[in-house]
Amino acid sequence: MAVDRPYYQTIRQFSDGEYKHSWHVQRALLQCGAYGERPDLYIRSFVLLQDDIRELFKFVEPADANQSSYSLRTLELLVRTCVELEANFKSIFRANTYRRATGNANLNAKDDYFKINRSHYLSGYRVRVPYWSGVEGERRPFEAWSAGDYQPLPWYQAYNNAKHDRLYALSEASLRHLIDAWCGLAVVLTAQFLQEDFGPGHQIITTGYGVSLLDGFEPAIGNYLSIAPPEDVPVEDRYEFDWRALLEQDEPFVRYDYDA
């Protein structure tokens, strides 16, 4: 049986395989304050970070051959990216139901963030980096979680290692791990807001999910990376509702229970 109301800050595949229905109505619901608290703060931060990564590409070509390169600059960008990722994870927990996120617990990947893969199917997302030279321009940043049990994310481990031990672990803040982290952050934003950037304008930035531009990939928020959402969400976990009908409800969303 499909899910008959959307979870807060959670994008899901619909029962017919699409991700977008009646986009102008869906967009209105995503933009309403109830769906998420100040999502523009997270998206604007992502765009600023993306601008800085693109600036890095003026000096280090995005290429297979350069993935082992590292510097204090790649460390700074990796730390910023993963801090943003953690902030997004906490925002998802806060919008839904998770006791540890409301207390003083130090959240971590194994005990906490991994749970979001179950609600948002992060491991199924694929990301493409434009202008990449080589064969590794397509990434699956959460692929380690696809088996259903917790496995460490190499780029997230690298972030923690380099952050806490700059002297001996600086080399872990490599271009490879930075790109994976950046793509991971783009996935988490897409899994919450699809392509809605919460900008001051009212234009639709792309033709919309459901109209494949390139092998299932669509421009992501920030209009630089391209993302393909998972196509194999279990039928019983897919959405099945009418966005227009939800507009008439006082409470159009439901909380995902991470404590269950």
C-alpha positions, 0 to 999 in steps of 0.5 A: 500500500502506497503512502497517502501523504508526504513526509516532511522534507521528504521527496519520494517516487510516486507509484507510477514511477514519476517524481513530479505531479502538477508541479505548480501545485507541488511547488506551492506545497513545498514552499509553504512554511509547514514543509520545512523551516527556512529551507532557503538557508540550507540552499543558499549555503549550498550555492555559496559552497558550490561557487567556491568549488567551481572557483577551485576548478580554475586551478585544479582541473576536475579530472580522474588524474587529479583526484588524489590532490589535496591542500588546505583549501580542499580541507576547508571546502570538505569541512564546510560541505560536511558541516552543511550535510550534518545541518541538513540531516538534523533539519530532517530529523527535527521536521519529523520524529526523532528524540535524539535530535531534540536532546543534547546527543552528539549525532553521528553517521552510524547511529543517526544519519544512516537512518535517513537512507531508509526514509529518503533512499539516498543510496539510490541517487546518482550525480554527474559532475560536468566537464569532468575528464575521465571515467569518474564524473558520475558518483553515488556518494551514499552507495556504501549504504545500499546493502541495507546495513551500515557501512562507513562512507569513505568521504565522511570518514576522511572529513572526520580524520582530516578535521581532527588530525590535520598533521597526519590526515591532511592528505585525506582531504583530497579532491576525490573526497571533496567531490563525493561530499559535494555530490552527497550534499546535493543528493540530500537537498534533492531528496528534500526539495527536488528542484525547488530553490526557494528563490525570490522568483517564480520561474520553474528552473527546468522542464521537471522530473518525469521528462528525462534530459539525459539518461534519467538525469536532471539539473540539480538545485544550483543548476550545475550538477545533474542528478538521477533519483532512484527508480526502484523505491519499493511500491509500498513506500512510494507516494500516492496522492493528489497534490491538489487535494492536499492543498485543501487539508489543514495538515497536508504532511505527516512525520516520519518516525525515526524512533519506530 
